[in-house]
């Protein structure tokens, strides 16, 4: 078979390890085409000539060596058709898409056009439907928790309360997990939370702790506004930190690599069993293939 692989959407540590393991499991039996920059690579017929040795060299790196992108064009029928023309021109039988929810929709557009697809969930947000785990999540939590622990030493010295804004788009998974990892005092992670509630909790926390920790999920409430309100109502010293891309970057954790390898092996096994058009998901702690349905 001729198999194309692409990465799309936000990257996550462990994607290179997954890619390496996919290649390792598939390249002796199949011809592999690595597309540059996700769906842009399909549209522009941009194929990388990386070999197994190169993938092996970068297997432990953060990011994704075949590059990713958020390809707006691929939401348009015209470009979806161009991409499929290139797939047909290269006689590619199947595309493996590594990405999050947006990329999953892109993968479906390929299936609609009779291209066989396998999907591997990769996003630090850990919010791909049907999968308990997505590549990048463990490392993002580890990085975010380490960042908070690091910064909190100076907050301790000054008896300052700090609000840390964690990435995760609309998904609270990182903020909640990290909250447990650093024993945060208030998790501002959803619409059931409020500025007033946060202030009430901090009023009590401040009696027991020098430097309480608030974790705020991004896109919920303005971090500067939250700080001002807390300072005003409690008359305490508050600082803010946006954790940002430190979460998404860096080398994968041990668990990340183990999971990335299992995703790759499950994907390759199903391809070799001719079980196509699946998303590889974690269900009840097991790596399984789930049919992509419309
Ligand atoms: O990949 C997911 C994510 O990291 C979200 O947590 C975040 O909101 C978003 O991507 C940021 O995307 P970009 O780097 O494209 O601005």
py3Dmol code that shows the C-alpha trace and the ligand (Angstrom):
import py3Dmol

protein = """\
ATOM      1  CA  UNK A   1       0.000   0.000   0.000  1.00  0.00           C
ATOM      2  CA  UNK A   2       1.004   3.624  -0.410  1.00  0.00           C
ATOM      3  CA  UNK A   3       0.403   5.422   2.894  1.00  0.00           C
ATOM      4  CA  UNK A   4       0.513   9.170   3.528  1.00  0.00           C
ATOM      5  CA  UNK A   5       1.043  10.630   6.993  1.00  0.00           C
ATOM      6  CA  UNK A   6       0.300  14.204   8.050  1.00  0.00           C
ATOM      7  CA  UNK A   7       0.093  16.220  11.280  1.00  0.00           C
ATOM      8  CA  UNK A   8      -2.508  18.926  11.680  1.00  0.00           C
ATOM      9  CA  UNK A   9      -3.651  21.460  14.309  1.00  0.00           C
ATOM     10  CA  UNK A  10      -1.880  22.168  17.577  1.00  0.00           C
ATOM     11  CA  UNK A  11       1.141  19.944  18.115  1.00  0.00           C
ATOM     12  CA  UNK A  12       1.913  17.962  21.242  1.00  0.00           C
ATOM     13  CA  UNK A  13       5.015  16.308  22.666  1.00  0.00           C
ATOM     14  CA  UNK A  14       5.129  12.645  21.711  1.00  0.00           C
ATOM     15  CA  UNK A  15       4.014  13.140  18.118  1.00  0.00           C
ATOM     16  CA  UNK A  16       7.532  12.493  16.828  1.00  0.00           C
ATOM     17  CA  UNK A  17       7.688   9.299  18.849  1.00  0.00           C
ATOM     18  CA  UNK A  18       4.355   8.203  17.399  1.00  0.00           C
ATOM     19  CA  UNK A  19       5.506   9.068  13.878  1.00  0.00           C
ATOM     20  CA  UNK A  20       8.744   7.120  14.334  1.00  0.00           C
ATOM     21  CA  UNK A  21       6.844   4.059  15.587  1.00  0.00           C
ATOM     22  CA  UNK A  22       4.313   4.270  12.762  1.00  0.00           C
ATOM     23  CA  UNK A  23       7.120   4.397  10.236  1.00  0.00           C
ATOM     24  CA  UNK A  24       8.982   1.581  11.943  1.00  0.00           C
ATOM     25  CA  UNK A  25       5.911  -0.679  11.872  1.00  0.00           C
ATOM     26  CA  UNK A  26       4.880   0.174   8.313  1.00  0.00           C
ATOM     27  CA  UNK A  27       7.831   1.005   6.075  1.00  0.00           C
ATOM     28  CA  UNK A  28       8.986  -2.495   5.269  1.00  0.00           C
ATOM     29  CA  UNK A  29       5.591  -3.523   3.916  1.00  0.00           C
ATOM     30  CA  UNK A  30       4.305  -0.194   2.588  1.00  0.00           C
ATOM     31  CA  UNK A  31       5.581   2.949   0.865  1.00  0.00           C
ATOM     32  CA  UNK A  32       5.311   5.959   3.189  1.00  0.00           C
ATOM     33  CA  UNK A  33       4.717   9.543   2.052  1.00  0.00           C
ATOM     34  CA  UNK A  34       5.261  12.229   4.697  1.00  0.00           C
ATOM     35  CA  UNK A  35       3.311  15.411   3.976  1.00  0.00           C
ATOM     36  CA  UNK A  36       4.752  18.771   5.003  1.00  0.00           C
ATOM     37  CA  UNK A  37       2.581  21.087   7.175  1.00  0.00           C
ATOM     38  CA  UNK A  38      -0.553  18.974   7.384  1.00  0.00           C
ATOM     39  CA  UNK A  39      -3.388  19.551   4.944  1.00  0.00           C
ATOM     40  CA  UNK A  40      -1.322  22.261   3.215  1.00  0.00           C
ATOM     41  CA  UNK A  41       1.025  19.465   2.208  1.00  0.00           C
ATOM     42  CA  UNK A  42      -1.857  17.595   0.595  1.00  0.00           C
ATOM     43  CA  UNK A  43      -3.092  20.688  -1.242  1.00  0.00           C
ATOM     44  CA  UNK A  44       0.374  21.648  -2.497  1.00  0.00           C
ATOM     45  CA  UNK A  45       1.582  18.085  -3.006  1.00  0.00           C
ATOM     46  CA  UNK A  46       4.450  18.900  -0.669  1.00  0.00           C
ATOM     47  CA  UNK A  47       6.131  15.630   0.266  1.00  0.00           C
ATOM     48  CA  UNK A  48       9.176  15.386   2.522  1.00  0.00           C
ATOM     49  CA  UNK A  49      12.000  12.972   1.803  1.00  0.00           C
ATOM     50  CA  UNK A  50      12.816  12.061   5.411  1.00  0.00           C
ATOM     51  CA  UNK A  51      14.017   8.509   5.888  1.00  0.00           C
ATOM     52  CA  UNK A  52      13.733   6.143   8.842  1.00  0.00           C
ATOM     53  CA  UNK A  53      17.165   7.178  10.150  1.00  0.00           C
ATOM     54  CA  UNK A  54      16.082  10.828  10.294  1.00  0.00           C
ATOM     55  CA  UNK A  55      12.843   9.980  12.108  1.00  0.00           C
ATOM     56  CA  UNK A  56      14.796   7.865  14.576  1.00  0.00           C
ATOM     57  CA  UNK A  57      17.180  10.734  15.260  1.00  0.00           C
ATOM     58  CA  UNK A  58      14.269  13.027  16.166  1.00  0.00           C
ATOM     59  CA  UNK A  59      11.984  10.504  17.839  1.00  0.00           C
ATOM     60  CA  UNK A  60      12.396  12.013  21.333  1.00  0.00           C
ATOM     61  CA  UNK A  61      12.081  15.654  20.269  1.00  0.00           C
ATOM     62  CA  UNK A  62       9.143  17.883  21.131  1.00  0.00           C
ATOM     63  CA  UNK A  63       7.035  19.397  18.341  1.00  0.00           C
ATOM     64  CA  UNK A  64       6.525  17.492  15.099  1.00  0.00           C
ATOM     65  CA  UNK A  65       9.268  17.279  12.497  1.00  0.00           C
ATOM     66  CA  UNK A  66       6.908  16.935   9.523  1.00  0.00           C
ATOM     67  CA  UNK A  67       5.377  20.265  10.685  1.00  0.00           C
ATOM     68  CA  UNK A  68       1.774  21.079  11.384  1.00  0.00           C
ATOM     69  CA  UNK A  69      -0.617  23.884  10.475  1.00  0.00           C
ATOM     70  CA  UNK A  70      -4.139  25.118  10.947  1.00  0.00           C
ATOM     71  CA  UNK A  71      -5.184  24.957   7.317  1.00  0.00           C
ATOM     72  CA  UNK A  72      -8.235  27.180   6.752  1.00  0.00           C
ATOM     73  CA  UNK A  73      -8.261  26.358   3.052  1.00  0.00           C
ATOM     74  CA  UNK A  74      -8.991  22.717   3.777  1.00  0.00           C
ATOM     75  CA  UNK A  75     -12.402  23.738   5.094  1.00  0.00           C
ATOM     76  CA  UNK A  76     -13.260  24.667   1.487  1.00  0.00           C
ATOM     77  CA  UNK A  77     -14.534  22.091  -0.998  1.00  0.00           C
ATOM     78  CA  UNK A  78     -12.284  23.450  -3.756  1.00  0.00           C
ATOM     79  CA  UNK A  79      -9.108  22.675  -1.766  1.00  0.00           C
ATOM     80  CA  UNK A  80     -10.416  19.365  -0.462  1.00  0.00           C
ATOM     81  CA  UNK A  81     -10.846  18.297  -4.100  1.00  0.00           C
ATOM     82  CA  UNK A  82      -7.332  19.490  -5.010  1.00  0.00           C
ATOM     83  CA  UNK A  83      -5.924  17.507  -2.072  1.00  0.00           C
ATOM     84  CA  UNK A  84      -7.692  14.346  -3.251  1.00  0.00           C
ATOM     85  CA  UNK A  85      -6.422  14.903  -6.811  1.00  0.00           C
ATOM     86  CA  UNK A  86      -2.880  14.854  -5.406  1.00  0.00           C
ATOM     87  CA  UNK A  87      -3.596  11.739  -3.359  1.00  0.00           C
ATOM     88  CA  UNK A  88      -4.858   9.986  -6.509  1.00  0.00           C
ATOM     89  CA  UNK A  89      -1.909  11.295  -8.578  1.00  0.00           C
ATOM     90  CA  UNK A  90       0.533   9.779  -6.068  1.00  0.00           C
ATOM     91  CA  UNK A  91      -1.493   6.532  -5.989  1.00  0.00           C
ATOM     92  CA  UNK A  92      -1.806   6.878  -2.216  1.00  0.00           C
ATOM     93  CA  UNK A  93      -4.267   4.400  -0.738  1.00  0.00           C
ATOM     94  CA  UNK A  94      -4.557   5.651   2.818  1.00  0.00           C
ATOM     95  CA  UNK A  95      -3.825   8.776   4.849  1.00  0.00           C
ATOM     96  CA  UNK A  96      -2.960   8.763   8.544  1.00  0.00           C
ATOM     97  CA  UNK A  97      -4.054  12.058  10.131  1.00  0.00           C
ATOM     98  CA  UNK A  98      -2.486  13.010  13.451  1.00  0.00           C
ATOM     99  CA  UNK A  99      -4.394  15.856  15.112  1.00  0.00           C
ATOM    100  CA  UNK A 100      -7.282  17.196  17.191  1.00  0.00           C
ATOM    101  CA  UNK A 101     -10.971  17.852  16.551  1.00  0.00           C
ATOM    102  CA  UNK A 102     -10.512  20.195  13.570  1.00  0.00           C
ATOM    103  CA  UNK A 103      -8.204  17.688  11.924  1.00  0.00           C
ATOM    104  CA  UNK A 104     -10.734  14.920  12.578  1.00  0.00           C
ATOM    105  CA  UNK A 105     -13.262  16.874  10.503  1.00  0.00           C
ATOM    106  CA  UNK A 106     -10.632  17.198   7.777  1.00  0.00           C
ATOM    107  CA  UNK A 107     -10.045  13.442   7.901  1.00  0.00           C
ATOM    108  CA  UNK A 108     -13.777  12.876   7.398  1.00  0.00           C
ATOM    109  CA  UNK A 109     -13.697  14.990   4.219  1.00  0.00           C
ATOM    110  CA  UNK A 110     -11.129  12.564   2.825  1.00  0.00           C
ATOM    111  CA  UNK A 111     -13.319   9.550   3.662  1.00  0.00           C
ATOM    112  CA  UNK A 112     -16.272  11.257   1.927  1.00  0.00           C
ATOM    113  CA  UNK A 113     -14.063  11.390  -1.172  1.00  0.00           C
ATOM    114  CA  UNK A 114     -13.276   7.640  -0.929  1.00  0.00           C
ATOM    115  CA  UNK A 115      -9.788   8.021   0.557  1.00  0.00           C
ATOM    116  CA  UNK A 116      -9.058   5.488   3.296  1.00  0.00           C
ATOM    117  CA  UNK A 117      -8.139   7.169   6.565  1.00  0.00           C
ATOM    118  CA  UNK A 118      -6.764   6.400  10.020  1.00  0.00           C
ATOM    119  CA  UNK A 119      -6.893   9.079  12.701  1.00  0.00           C
ATOM    120  CA  UNK A 120      -4.630   9.418  15.756  1.00  0.00           C
ATOM    121  CA  UNK A 121      -5.772  11.931  18.415  1.00  0.00           C
ATOM    122  CA  UNK A 122      -3.036  14.431  19.195  1.00  0.00           C
ATOM    123  CA  UNK A 123      -3.827  17.545  21.232  1.00  0.00           C
ATOM    124  CA  UNK A 124      -2.726  18.851  24.594  1.00  0.00           C
ATOM    125  CA  UNK A 125      -6.377  19.745  25.275  1.00  0.00           C
ATOM    126  CA  UNK A 126      -7.296  16.030  25.554  1.00  0.00           C
ATOM    127  CA  UNK A 127     -10.721  16.708  24.098  1.00  0.00           C
ATOM    128  CA  UNK A 128     -11.072  14.408  21.098  1.00  0.00           C
ATOM    129  CA  UNK A 129     -14.400  12.588  21.273  1.00  0.00           C
ATOM    130  CA  UNK A 130     -14.327   8.934  22.245  1.00  0.00           C
ATOM    131  CA  UNK A 131     -10.713   8.890  23.427  1.00  0.00           C
ATOM    132  CA  UNK A 132      -9.705   9.007  27.066  1.00  0.00           C
ATOM    133  CA  UNK A 133      -6.250  10.156  25.977  1.00  0.00           C
ATOM    134  CA  UNK A 134      -4.694  12.332  23.273  1.00  0.00           C
ATOM    135  CA  UNK A 135      -0.968  12.584  22.550  1.00  0.00           C
ATOM    136  CA  UNK A 136       0.542  15.667  24.221  1.00  0.00           C
ATOM    137  CA  UNK A 137      -1.710  15.850  27.295  1.00  0.00           C
ATOM    138  CA  UNK A 138       0.554  14.239  29.887  1.00  0.00           C
ATOM    139  CA  UNK A 139       3.545  16.367  28.870  1.00  0.00           C
ATOM    140  CA  UNK A 140       1.451  19.550  28.842  1.00  0.00           C
ATOM    141  CA  UNK A 141       0.246  18.843  32.395  1.00  0.00           C
ATOM    142  CA  UNK A 142       3.781  18.013  33.533  1.00  0.00           C
ATOM    143  CA  UNK A 143       5.189  21.209  31.977  1.00  0.00           C
ATOM    144  CA  UNK A 144       2.396  23.371  33.350  1.00  0.00           C
ATOM    145  CA  UNK A 145       2.717  21.936  36.882  1.00  0.00           C
ATOM    146  CA  UNK A 146       6.495  22.395  36.838  1.00  0.00           C
ATOM    147  CA  UNK A 147       6.109  25.974  35.650  1.00  0.00           C
ATOM    148  CA  UNK A 148       3.694  26.738  38.499  1.00  0.00           C
ATOM    149  CA  UNK A 149       5.909  25.063  41.120  1.00  0.00           C
ATOM    150  CA  UNK A 150       8.882  27.043  39.819  1.00  0.00           C
ATOM    151  CA  UNK A 151       7.127  30.417  39.842  1.00  0.00           C
ATOM    152  CA  UNK A 152       5.442  29.728  43.155  1.00  0.00           C
ATOM    153  CA  UNK A 153       8.751  29.761  45.036  1.00  0.00           C
ATOM    154  CA  UNK A 154       9.044  33.506  44.488  1.00  0.00           C
ATOM    155  CA  UNK A 155       5.338  33.968  45.286  1.00  0.00           C
ATOM    156  CA  UNK A 156       6.012  32.223  48.609  1.00  0.00           C
ATOM    157  CA  UNK A 157       8.853  34.630  49.424  1.00  0.00           C
ATOM    158  CA  UNK A 158       6.492  37.598  49.086  1.00  0.00           C
ATOM    159  CA  UNK A 159       3.339  35.958  50.457  1.00  0.00           C
ATOM    160  CA  UNK A 160       1.682  36.602  47.110  1.00  0.00           C
ATOM    161  CA  UNK A 161      -1.380  34.909  45.685  1.00  0.00           C
ATOM    162  CA  UNK A 162      -0.908  34.007  42.015  1.00  0.00           C
ATOM    163  CA  UNK A 163      -3.365  33.332  39.207  1.00  0.00           C
ATOM    164  CA  UNK A 164      -1.988  30.976  36.545  1.00  0.00           C
ATOM    165  CA  UNK A 165      -3.794  30.837  33.218  1.00  0.00           C
ATOM    166  CA  UNK A 166      -3.532  27.403  31.607  1.00  0.00           C
ATOM    167  CA  UNK A 167      -4.059  26.617  27.915  1.00  0.00           C
ATOM    168  CA  UNK A 168      -6.777  24.209  26.897  1.00  0.00           C
ATOM    169  CA  UNK A 169      -9.186  26.218  24.778  1.00  0.00           C
ATOM    170  CA  UNK A 170     -12.719  25.308  26.038  1.00  0.00           C
ATOM    171  CA  UNK A 171     -11.516  22.119  27.688  1.00  0.00           C
ATOM    172  CA  UNK A 172     -10.723  22.169  31.440  1.00  0.00           C
ATOM    173  CA  UNK A 173      -8.696  18.920  31.442  1.00  0.00           C
ATOM    174  CA  UNK A 174      -5.244  20.501  31.805  1.00  0.00           C
ATOM    175  CA  UNK A 175      -6.361  23.033  34.439  1.00  0.00           C
ATOM    176  CA  UNK A 176      -8.096  20.365  36.542  1.00  0.00           C
ATOM    177  CA  UNK A 177      -5.254  17.838  36.327  1.00  0.00           C
ATOM    178  CA  UNK A 178      -2.603  20.442  37.064  1.00  0.00           C
ATOM    179  CA  UNK A 179      -4.750  21.784  39.899  1.00  0.00           C
ATOM    180  CA  UNK A 180      -4.531  18.372  41.527  1.00  0.00           C
ATOM    181  CA  UNK A 181      -0.812  18.093  40.795  1.00  0.00           C
ATOM    182  CA  UNK A 182       0.055  21.378  42.530  1.00  0.00           C
ATOM    183  CA  UNK A 183      -2.719  21.325  45.146  1.00  0.00           C
ATOM    184  CA  UNK A 184      -4.292  24.540  43.846  1.00  0.00           C
ATOM    185  CA  UNK A 185      -6.700  26.495  46.027  1.00  0.00           C
ATOM    186  CA  UNK A 186      -9.195  27.494  43.352  1.00  0.00           C
ATOM    187  CA  UNK A 187      -9.840  26.077  39.890  1.00  0.00           C
ATOM    188  CA  UNK A 188     -11.537  28.598  37.652  1.00  0.00           C
ATOM    189  CA  UNK A 189     -12.375  26.115  34.930  1.00  0.00           C
ATOM    190  CA  UNK A 190     -15.990  26.485  33.895  1.00  0.00           C
ATOM    191  CA  UNK A 191     -19.121  28.554  33.947  1.00  0.00           C
ATOM    192  CA  UNK A 192     -20.090  27.276  37.394  1.00  0.00           C
ATOM    193  CA  UNK A 193     -17.110  29.254  38.738  1.00  0.00           C
ATOM    194  CA  UNK A 194     -17.324  32.961  39.445  1.00  0.00           C
ATOM    195  CA  UNK A 195     -15.183  35.875  40.577  1.00  0.00           C
ATOM    196  CA  UNK A 196     -17.196  36.086  43.821  1.00  0.00           C
ATOM    197  CA  UNK A 197     -16.775  32.382  44.531  1.00  0.00           C
ATOM    198  CA  UNK A 198     -13.048  32.597  43.846  1.00  0.00           C
ATOM    199  CA  UNK A 199     -12.739  35.515  46.285  1.00  0.00           C
ATOM    200  CA  UNK A 200     -14.687  33.639  48.985  1.00  0.00           C
ATOM    201  CA  UNK A 201     -12.414  30.613  48.674  1.00  0.00           C
ATOM    202  CA  UNK A 202      -9.253  32.732  48.718  1.00  0.00           C
ATOM    203  CA  UNK A 203     -10.407  34.611  51.806  1.00  0.00           C
ATOM    204  CA  UNK A 204     -10.278  31.316  53.717  1.00  0.00           C
ATOM    205  CA  UNK A 205      -7.212  29.950  51.935  1.00  0.00           C
ATOM    206  CA  UNK A 206      -5.213  33.052  52.769  1.00  0.00           C
ATOM    207  CA  UNK A 207      -5.688  32.369  56.483  1.00  0.00           C
ATOM    208  CA  UNK A 208      -3.858  29.046  56.131  1.00  0.00           C
ATOM    209  CA  UNK A 209      -1.432  29.615  53.254  1.00  0.00           C
ATOM    210  CA  UNK A 210       1.125  32.266  52.330  1.00  0.00           C
ATOM    211  CA  UNK A 211       0.830  31.909  48.594  1.00  0.00           C
ATOM    212  CA  UNK A 212      -2.496  30.445  47.425  1.00  0.00           C
ATOM    213  CA  UNK A 213      -2.703  29.227  43.838  1.00  0.00           C
ATOM    214  CA  UNK A 214      -5.549  29.934  41.428  1.00  0.00           C
ATOM    215  CA  UNK A 215      -5.642  28.090  38.101  1.00  0.00           C
ATOM    216  CA  UNK A 216      -7.695  29.721  35.408  1.00  0.00           C
ATOM    217  CA  UNK A 217      -8.636  27.964  32.177  1.00  0.00           C
ATOM    218  CA  UNK A 218      -8.078  30.199  29.174  1.00  0.00           C
ATOM    219  CA  UNK A 219     -11.010  31.968  27.440  1.00  0.00           C
ATOM    220  CA  UNK A 220     -13.144  32.221  30.594  1.00  0.00           C
ATOM    221  CA  UNK A 221     -12.526  35.516  32.394  1.00  0.00           C
ATOM    222  CA  UNK A 222      -9.975  38.285  31.913  1.00  0.00           C
ATOM    223  CA  UNK A 223      -7.009  37.479  34.148  1.00  0.00           C
ATOM    224  CA  UNK A 224      -6.241  41.161  34.887  1.00  0.00           C
ATOM    225  CA  UNK A 225      -9.852  41.798  35.896  1.00  0.00           C
ATOM    226  CA  UNK A 226      -9.799  38.773  38.206  1.00  0.00           C
ATOM    227  CA  UNK A 227      -6.584  40.015  39.823  1.00  0.00           C
ATOM    228  CA  UNK A 228      -7.992  43.528  40.377  1.00  0.00           C
ATOM    229  CA  UNK A 229     -11.182  42.188  41.932  1.00  0.00           C
ATOM    230  CA  UNK A 230      -9.300  39.905  44.335  1.00  0.00           C
ATOM    231  CA  UNK A 231      -6.895  42.694  45.358  1.00  0.00           C
ATOM    232  CA  UNK A 232      -9.752  45.129  45.837  1.00  0.00           C
ATOM    233  CA  UNK A 233     -11.978  42.819  47.908  1.00  0.00           C
ATOM    234  CA  UNK A 234      -9.321  41.032  49.981  1.00  0.00           C
ATOM    235  CA  UNK A 235      -6.636  43.688  50.132  1.00  0.00           C
ATOM    236  CA  UNK A 236      -3.892  41.163  49.339  1.00  0.00           C
ATOM    237  CA  UNK A 237      -0.980  41.118  46.931  1.00  0.00           C
ATOM    238  CA  UNK A 238      -1.875  39.211  43.722  1.00  0.00           C
ATOM    239  CA  UNK A 239       0.193  38.420  40.621  1.00  0.00           C
ATOM    240  CA  UNK A 240      -0.724  36.784  37.304  1.00  0.00           C
ATOM    241  CA  UNK A 241       1.084  34.379  34.968  1.00  0.00           C
ATOM    242  CA  UNK A 242      -0.026  33.098  31.584  1.00  0.00           C
ATOM    243  CA  UNK A 243       1.583  29.674  31.308  1.00  0.00           C
ATOM    244  CA  UNK A 244       1.206  29.564  27.500  1.00  0.00           C
ATOM    245  CA  UNK A 245       3.367  27.615  25.069  1.00  0.00           C
ATOM    246  CA  UNK A 246       5.654  26.175  27.714  1.00  0.00           C
ATOM    247  CA  UNK A 247       2.858  23.607  28.029  1.00  0.00           C
ATOM    248  CA  UNK A 248       2.931  22.547  24.367  1.00  0.00           C
ATOM    249  CA  UNK A 249       6.680  22.591  23.844  1.00  0.00           C
ATOM    250  CA  UNK A 250       9.487  20.407  25.099  1.00  0.00           C
ATOM    251  CA  UNK A 251      10.322  16.738  25.195  1.00  0.00           C
ATOM    252  CA  UNK A 252       7.675  14.078  25.896  1.00  0.00           C
ATOM    253  CA  UNK A 253       7.329  12.449  29.309  1.00  0.00           C
ATOM    254  CA  UNK A 254       7.872   8.710  29.721  1.00  0.00           C
ATOM    255  CA  UNK A 255       4.095   8.067  29.837  1.00  0.00           C
ATOM    256  CA  UNK A 256       3.651  10.180  26.701  1.00  0.00           C
ATOM    257  CA  UNK A 257       6.132   8.055  24.791  1.00  0.00           C
ATOM    258  CA  UNK A 258       4.567   4.803  25.951  1.00  0.00           C
ATOM    259  CA  UNK A 259       1.121   6.010  24.874  1.00  0.00           C
ATOM    260  CA  UNK A 260       2.427   7.405  21.571  1.00  0.00           C
ATOM    261  CA  UNK A 261       3.968   4.019  20.793  1.00  0.00           C
ATOM    262  CA  UNK A 262       0.710   2.190  21.590  1.00  0.00           C
ATOM    263  CA  UNK A 263      -1.261   4.546  19.331  1.00  0.00           C
ATOM    264  CA  UNK A 264       1.210   3.869  16.509  1.00  0.00           C
ATOM    265  CA  UNK A 265       1.221   0.106  16.985  1.00  0.00           C
ATOM    266  CA  UNK A 266      -2.581  -0.111  17.162  1.00  0.00           C
ATOM    267  CA  UNK A 267      -2.860   1.993  14.027  1.00  0.00           C
ATOM    268  CA  UNK A 268      -0.326  -0.112  12.097  1.00  0.00           C
ATOM    269  CA  UNK A 269      -1.918  -3.382  13.267  1.00  0.00           C
ATOM    270  CA  UNK A 270      -5.338  -2.292  12.016  1.00  0.00           C
ATOM    271  CA  UNK A 271      -3.930  -1.142   8.674  1.00  0.00           C
ATOM    272  CA  UNK A 272      -2.252  -4.523   8.231  1.00  0.00           C
ATOM    273  CA  UNK A 273      -5.572  -6.207   9.079  1.00  0.00           C
ATOM    274  CA  UNK A 274      -7.234  -4.043   6.395  1.00  0.00           C
ATOM    275  CA  UNK A 275      -9.449  -2.422   9.037  1.00  0.00           C
ATOM    276  CA  UNK A 276      -9.600   1.118   7.651  1.00  0.00           C
ATOM    277  CA  UNK A 277     -11.445   4.389   8.423  1.00  0.00           C
ATOM    278  CA  UNK A 278     -10.853   4.246  12.139  1.00  0.00           C
ATOM    279  CA  UNK A 279      -9.895   6.567  14.883  1.00  0.00           C
ATOM    280  CA  UNK A 280      -7.396   4.990  17.283  1.00  0.00           C
ATOM    281  CA  UNK A 281      -8.774   5.719  20.734  1.00  0.00           C
ATOM    282  CA  UNK A 282      -8.175   4.869  24.366  1.00  0.00           C
ATOM    283  CA  UNK A 283     -11.283   3.273  25.818  1.00  0.00           C
ATOM    284  CA  UNK A 284     -11.271   1.803  29.345  1.00  0.00           C
ATOM    285  CA  UNK A 285      -7.481   2.168  29.316  1.00  0.00           C
ATOM    286  CA  UNK A 286      -7.167   0.072  26.154  1.00  0.00           C
ATOM    287  CA  UNK A 287      -5.961   1.222  22.735  1.00  0.00           C
ATOM    288  CA  UNK A 288      -8.580   0.253  20.174  1.00  0.00           C
ATOM    289  CA  UNK A 289      -9.742   1.155  16.665  1.00  0.00           C
ATOM    290  CA  UNK A 290     -13.120   2.867  16.487  1.00  0.00           C
ATOM    291  CA  UNK A 291     -14.930   3.254  13.163  1.00  0.00           C
ATOM    292  CA  UNK A 292     -15.257   6.862  12.074  1.00  0.00           C
ATOM    293  CA  UNK A 293     -18.967   7.487  11.740  1.00  0.00           C
ATOM    294  CA  UNK A 294     -20.806  10.447  10.222  1.00  0.00           C
TER     295      UNK A 294
END
"""
ligand_1 = """\
16
LIG
O -3.552 22.805 20.488
C -4.476 23.238 21.388
C -4.114 24.609 21.852
O -2.832 24.611 22.406
C -5.108 25.216 22.807
O -4.895 24.812 24.119
C -4.885 26.678 22.577
O -6.044 27.429 22.863
C -4.586 26.737 21.109
O -4.091 25.489 20.736
C -3.591 27.774 20.674
O -3.413 27.641 19.301
P -2.391 28.486 18.449
O -1.010 28.083 18.864
O -2.695 28.116 17.037
O -2.677 29.914 18.751
"""
view = py3Dmol.view(width=600, height=400)
view.addModel(protein, "pdb")
view.setStyle({"model": 0}, {"cartoon": {"style": "trace"}})
view.addModel(ligand_1, "xyz")
view.setStyle({"model": 1}, {"stick": {}})
view.zoomTo()
view.show()
